[in-house]
Amino acid sequence: MKNQNIYQGPFLLVCLSSLLFSASFNMLIPELPSYISSLGGAEYKGLVITLFTLTAGISRPFSGKLTDTVGRVPIMAIGSIVCFVCGFLYPILTTVSGFLFLRLLHGFSTGFKPTATAAYVADLIPKERWGEALGFHGLCFTIGLAIGPAIGSAVTAAFNIDVLFYSSSALALLSILILMRMKETLAEKKKFSFSLLKIGKNDIIDKQALPAGIVVLLSYMAYGAILTLIPDWTSHIGIANKGFFFIVFTITSLAIRFIAGKVSDRYGRIKVINAGLLLLVFAMVALGLATSYWSFVFASVLYGISTGILSPALNAWTVDLSHPDHRGKAMATMYIALEIGIGFGAFVAGWFYNDQIQHIPYLMYFTAATAALALGYMLVVVKKGKDNNIMS
């Protein structure tokens, strides 16, 4: 099984669908802070990301339960459909309240698709190749995250922001069309009924996946701050393209992510996660200290390396900890933690920043501290080999 060629058929299709999906929603990010300011809502910049992640987090228990009952493919499709619809609604709802409502609605997309996708990939790929497969899938998702902001800024500069919104819908539509060709992997499916939307306390969190969730929450606060602050920090340093940071860190992440997934399969998740967290601490400090083009590039590269190491290892660790019958719930638990981390990081960043550029370095140092806390948790609380022999 270790020598099986996993790079074919359904696996490649789901990776392509995820690339288009991530580009669809992330291409809006660099332009939204200035867009909400143009609507008269500059004081709500921190909510651009926070509201998105709020509904993404709220929807995770539902997406996890439905992924384990109705099937992986339908739940992936729901995420792409929400992105498709929202792209057409942004040019129509042009008030601050309308915009904030759409950010809430748009968040449901990432609440559904990534949860079901991770479970789908784990169904397709042999256990001993999960790190590699999830690393490659994450690589494709990250390519979308990278090209999205760059394309978004270019489209807005060449045309206008309404064309940007319609372009986002077009990419989401392509993601949906790919999903239509994919076969379901859940063996025992149930027909959808509204009773499945009833969520009990045992449907929200998979306790087995909590160690991974804690690390994800603490480490992804940095990304929430970055999404909120980087467009203005980039301009302050003198770089015209607000998506420049995303290009640099993603190219770097791509260079390490695939290798990091294989390394975690061979040498263990714990060692790889600890290395990634240490680099994340240094990256956020470097980002706060950046005052020139090259120091900014250095910080972006360092951040890319850290995320390229962390993402596949944390995803694979979550799958390691989960029971096969509750794989959707385990991934939902991890993503709930991710959304809380990103949302809280964005909220704190927007609240403390308040369009005062001199505040940004302190916010970067704050997220470096939360990453250091995650590393401390791994070193002190998580016991080597406690939950799964792959952890060691």
N, C-alpha and C positions, 0 to 999 in steps of 0.2 A: 504493500500500500504506500510505502514511503516514496517509491519511485513512480507512482501513478502520475500521469499528466493531468493536472487539475486545471490547466489553462485552456479550456475549451467550452463550447456549448453554453449551458445555462449560467455557469459561473462568470464567463466573460460578459454575457448579456446583462446580468445583474450589476456588474461593475460599471458598464457603460451607462446603464440607467441611473446609477447613483452619481456618476460624474455629471450628467446633465441636470439632475435634480439639485445637487449642491451648487452648481453654477447658477441655476435659476434663482434661488433665493439669496445667494451671497453677492450676486452682481449688483444688488440694490444698496448694499451696506455703505460704500464710500459716499454715496450721494444723499442718503437719508438725513444725516445730521443737518446739512445745509438746507435740505428741502423742508424739514419741519420748521427751521428758522424762517424760511421764506413764507410759511403759512402763519407765522406769528407765534410759534411755540418753542422758541429757543430754550426756555427753561425746562422743557420736557425732553431734551436730548437723551438723557439717561434712560428714558422709558422706551426709546426706539428698540433697544435690545432686550430690556427687562420684560416688557409686555410679550414680546415674541417668545422668550424663554419660559415665561409664566404659563402660557397655555400649552406649550410643548411639554412642560413638566406635568401639568394637570392631566393631559391626555395619555401619558405613559401607562398608567394602570389599565386603561381601557385598551390601548393598543397591545399591551402585553397579553391580556386575557384573550382578546380576539385573535391574536397571532397564534395562540396555543389551542384555539377552538375552531374558528372559522377558516383559518389558513394564512399562510405567509403572503401569497401573491395579492389577494384582495386588499390586505392592510397596506402593503407597499403602494398599491394603486391609489388608495385614498390620500396618502401624503402628496403624491404628484398632482392629483386633481385639485387639492386645496391651493397649491402654488399656481396652477393654471388659472383658477378663478380669481385669485387675489390680484394677479397682474392686470386684469381688466378693470378691477374695481378702484385701484389707486387713482387713476385719472378722473374718476367720477366723484369719489368722496374727497373733496379738496379742502375740508375744514380740519382744524387741529383735532377735534374730537373724532371726526370720521377717519382720519389717518391713524390715530391711536387705536380705534376699534379694529381697523384692518391689521395692525400689527398683532393684536390679540388673535384674530382669525388666522393670520398667516402662520402663527406658531404651531397650529395643529398639524401642519405639514411635517415638521421635523419630529413631532410627537409620534407619528405613525410610521413613516417610511423606514428610518434607520433601525427601529426596533425589530420590525419584521425582516428587514434585509439581513441583519446579523444572524437571526435564527435560521434564515434560508441558507446562508453560506455555511453555517455549522452543520446543517442537514446534508449538504452536498459533499462536504470535504471530510476525509478521514481525520480522526482526532489528533493524530500525531503531526498533522499539517495545518492545524487551526491558526497558529501564530503566523505562518507564512501566508495563508489564504486571507486572513483578516488584515494582514499587513498590506497585501496587494490591493484588496478592496479599499482599505483606508487610503492607499496611495491614489487610487482613482477618484475617491471622494475628495481628497485634498487637491487634486488637479482642478476639480470643479471649483473648489473654494478659492483657488489661486487665479484661474483665468476669469472667474466671475467678476471680481472687483475691477480687474484691468479692462475687461470688455465693457463693463458698466460705465466706467469713467469715460472711455472712448466713445461709446454710443451717445452719452449725454452731451459730450463736447461737440460731436458732429451733428447731432439732431436736437433733441430735447428730452426732458425727463419722462414725458409720456411714452416716447418711443422706447425708452429703457424699460418701462413697466410692461409694455407689450412684448418686448424681446424676452423678458423673464417668463412670460406665459408661453412663448413659443418653445423655449427649452424644456419647460415642464411638460408640454404636450408630447415632445419627442420621448421624454422619459416614460410617459404613459404608454405610448405605442410600442415601445420595447417590451414592457411588462406583459402586453397582450400575447406575446409569443412564449411565455414562460410557463412551465408545468409546475403544479403544486407539489410540495414535498411533505406536507403534513399528512401522515397516514390515516388518522382517524379524524375526519372533519365533521363539524356540526353545521347545520343550516342556521344562518343568522336569525336571531330573534331578539327582541328588545330586552328580554330577561338577561341576556348576556351582558347588557350594559350596567347591570346591577353589580356594584363593586363592594365587596366586603373587605374587612381589615386584612384578611389573609391574601387578598388579590393585589395589594398595593406594593408591598415590599417583599422581595425574596431574601430572607435572612441569611441564606448561604452566600449571597452575593454582596452583602454589606461591606466587607473589608475593601473590595474593589470600589464600591460606591463612595466610601469615605475619602479614599485617595483621589478619585475623580473629582469630587466636589471641591476639595481644597486646591487641587492643581488647576482646575479650569476657571477659577476666579480670575486668573491672569488673562485668559482669553476674553472674558467679559469686559475687563478694563481696556484691553487692546481694541476691541471692536468699537468701543465708545470714544476712545481718546486718540487712536493712531491717525485718523484723517487730519485732525487739527495739529497733532505733533509733527506729522510729515510736512505739512505746509509751513509750520514754524521753523523747521530745520532748513527749508528752502527747496523742497522737492515738489514739483508741480503735480505729478500723478498721485492722487490719494491712495491708489491701490498698489503703490510701489512696495510697501512693506509686505503685503500679501504675496506678491510675486517672488520676492527674495526668500522669504521664509519657506514658501511652499517648494520652490526649486530645491532648496537645501533638504527639506523634509522628504522629498521624493528620493533623494540620493541615499537616504539612510533608512527609510521606513521599511522597505522590502527586506533589507538585510537584517534589520532589528527584529522583524517577525520571525525569521529563521533562527536567529540567535536565541530568542526566547523559547523556541521549540527545543533547542538543543541544550541550553545551559540553565533554563529556568526563568520564570517570570520575575521573581523577586529581585534578582541581581540586576536585570535589565531595567525594571521600574525604578529602583534606587538610583541607578546611573542617570536615568532621564530626569528624575526630580532634582538631583544635584545640579545638572546643567540648566534646568528651568530657573532655579534660584539665581544663578549667575547671569542668565539671559535677561531677566527682568531688572536686575541691578544695572546691567549694561545699557538697557533701553532707557532707564531713567537718567543715566549719565550721558547719553548720546547728545552731542551738540553740533556735529558736522555730518556730512554725507557718509564718510567712511566709518565713523563710529556707529552711525545708524545702521549701515549695512552689516557691520560686525555683529551688532545686537540682534538684527533680523536673522542672520545665519545661525547664531547660537540658539535662538528661539526655535528655528526650524529643526535643528538637530534634536533638541529636547523633545519636541512634539512628535518628531519622526520615530523616536525611541519609545516614548510613552504610549502613544495611541494603540498600536497593534498589541503591545504587551498587556495593556489594561483590558482591551476587548477580549483577548484570548484568556486572560485570567478570570474574567467574569464567566465565560463559557466553561472553563475548567471547574469553577465552583458550583455550577448549576446542575440540576437534575434534568435529564433529557425531556421529561414531560413538562418542565417549567422553564424551558429555555427562553421563551418570550418574556416571561415575568422577570427572569434574571436580567435580561438585556434592558427591560423597561426600568428596573431598579437602578442600573448603572446610568441610564440616560436621564432618569429623574435627578440623580445626583449631579450629572453634568449640567442640566438646565438650571438647577439651583445655584451651582457654582458660577456659571456664566451670568445668570440673571442678577445674582447678588453682587458679583464683581462689577457688572455694568451699572447697577443702581448706585453703589458706593462711588464709583468713578464719576458718574454724571452729577451726583449730589455734591461731592466735594470739589469737583473741577469748576463748575459754574462759569465756564468761559474764561477762567484765569489760568493762562498758560503756565505760569510758574508753579501751579499745583500738580502738574502732571508727573514730574519725577517722584514726588512723595507717594503718589498712587501706584507707580511702578514698584517702589520699594515695599509698599504694603502687600502687593501680590507676591513679591519675592518671599515675604515672611510667611504667607499662607502655604506656599510651595515647600518652604523649609519645615513647616508644621506637618505637612503630609509625609515628608521624608522621615521626620521624627517618629511618626506613627508607624511607618514601615519598619524602622529599626528597633523600636521599643515594644510595640504592641503585637505586630504580626509575627507569629512564630514560624520559623522556617519549617516547611513541610507540614504545617498544622492541618490545613484543609485539603491539600491535594499534592501528590508527589511531584507534579509538574511545577509547583510553586518554588521548589528548592533551587 
